[in-house]
Structures are given as C-alpha cells and as structure tokens.
C-alpha cells in the first residue's frame, strides 16, 4: 500500500503546477528571455526532442535549441 501524500508533497505539486503555468504563459507570449529565466544553469531537458538528440544539458544548450 502506498503512503498518504504528505503536506510537502502537496506543496511540491502546487509549486510544479505554478511553474508549468508560468512556463506556458511566457512561451505563449514568445518571451524567450523570461522563459529561459525559469530554468537553472544545470537544467537537463529529456526527450522527446528532434531525432538523434538524446538530451539538452545546460541553459546555453536550451537557449540555442529554442531559437
């Protein structure tokens, strides 16, 4: 049996939902600078990505991919 979610789990879920909403809003607005600010320098974006690309690592790689 799975343990009941803790208050921290609920807070984490709420924070993730809020971040996803901010990502969607700045993406819809086409604001690349604000979109990139929502990621850390150590970010890793996993597939699905273009064919032959396994992952994007680092904000610089993300910026190049997004342009």
N, C-alpha and C positions, 0 to 999 in steps of 0.2 A: 504494500500500500504506500502511496506517495504521501509525504508530509504536507500539511496545510501550508499555503504560502505565508511567509512572514510579512510584517509591515514593511520591511526593507524591500522585499520582492515587489510589493505593490508600488512603493515609491520609485523603484528602479523602472518598473513598467511604465509608470506615468512619465518619468524623465525621458525614456526612449520614445514614447508617443509624441511628446512635446518636441523633441529633436527632429523626429521624422516630419512633423508638421512644419517646422522651420525650414528644413531641407526642401520640402515640396514648395513652400512659398517663395523662397529665393530662387529656386530652379525655375518655377513658372514665370517669375519676373525677369529671368535671363540675367540675373546678377551673379556672375561668376566669382567676383571678388568676395562677396558676402557668403556665397556657397562654400568656397574654399576655406573661409574662416571657421566654418563649423567642423573642420577636420583637424586632427593633430598632425604634427610633422611625421609621426611614426605610423600613420594610418596604413592599412592594407585593405584593398578592395578585391574581393574574391569574385570568381565568375558568377554570372555569365558576363563575359567580355568578348571582344572580337575574336574570331577564330585564331588559334595559335598563341593566344595570350593567356597565361595561367593566373596572373595576379598583378595588381599595381601596388607598388610599395613606396610610400612617401608622398608627401603633399606635392612635391615638384613633379613627380610622375603623374599624379592625379590632374594637376593643372594642365600638363601637356596633353593628356588624353582628352580632357574636357573641351579643349579649344578647337 
